[in-house]
Amino acid sequence: MWNKADIELRWSLLSLQYTREVVEVLAAGRPQPVRALVYSATPDNPGFSATALKDLPHAARIIAHAHGPSGANIEYLRQLHRWLCDIGEKDQHINRLMALVDGMGS
């Protein structure tokens, strides 16, 4: 999993190409929201794709092959998917994205 040092390195290198915010989310089996840190690429980021926001197969192709300062995008997706499964979250968007990427033989 990502550790705080990895996240801070990524943020310090790319702070002009991402926004960072703390949000509250409802997690399965928890009565109270939990705080989560969300990074979003801005259009200034060379890896940003407006098409990927609307086209999941396109997003999967990018994720399957893209690498950034913190490593392969596919590893980030795999870790996120695994963590969501481990905590009992059923995120259909992430599940479908993971299935599409896995279907590419990455």
N, C-alpha and C positions, 0 to 999 in steps of 0.2 A: 504494500500500500504506500501511498504518498506520505512522506513525513513533512513536518513543518519547514525544514530547511529546503527541501525540494520545491515546495510551493513558494517560499520566499525568494529563492533564486529565480524561479520562473517569473515571478512578479517583478523583481528588480530589473530583469533583462527586457521585459516586454511591457512595462507599465503604460507605455503610450499606445499600445496596440490592444489592450484589454481594459475592461472595466471590472471592478471588484466590489461586491456588495454582500452584506450579511442579510439573509432572508429567513423567515420562519416558515417551516414546512410541517405538514402533518404526516407522521410516520405510522405505519400499520401497528396496531396494538398499543399505541401510546395516546393517552387522553390529552396531553398537552403538546403544543408545537415544539419542535426542536430548531435550534439555530443552525444554519448551513452557510458556508462561504461559497459564493457563486462567482465564477470568472466568465466573462463573455467577450469574445473577440469583437473588435470594432472594425469598421471598413478600412482603417489604416493598416490592419494586420495583413501581411502578404498572403496568409493562408485563409483569409475570410472569403466565403462564397455565399452570396445572397441566394443563389440557386439551391444550395444545400439546405437552406432554411425551409424550403418548400418541397424538396425532392429527396426523399429518404434514400433511394438507391444511389443518387449522386453523392449524398453525404457519406454513404458507406464506402464508395470508391475512394473518396478523399481520405477517410480514416484508415482504410486498409493500407495505404501507401505513404501517408504523410509522417514526417518526423519533425520534432521541434527540439528546443534546447533541453527539455526534460525527457526526451526519448520518443519512442514510437507512439503515435496516436492510438494504434490498436491496443497497446498495453494499457493505456489510460481507460479505454472503453472496457476492456476485459476486467480490469480491477473494479471499475464502477459497477459493472454488471454483476460480478461476483459479490461485491459488498451488498448491493440491493437484494440479491437472492438470500444472502446470509442473514439479513435483518427482516426478511419476510415481505419485502416490498415487491409488488408486481407492477413494474413500470413497462407498459406495453410498447411504448416508443423505444426505450432502450433494448427491450427484448427483441423487437423487430430489427433494429439496427444491428444488434449483435448477430442475429441469424443471417442477415444480408452479408455482413463482413465475413462470417464463418463460411458462407456459401461461396465466397470468392477464393477459398483455399489459402487464405493468409496465414 
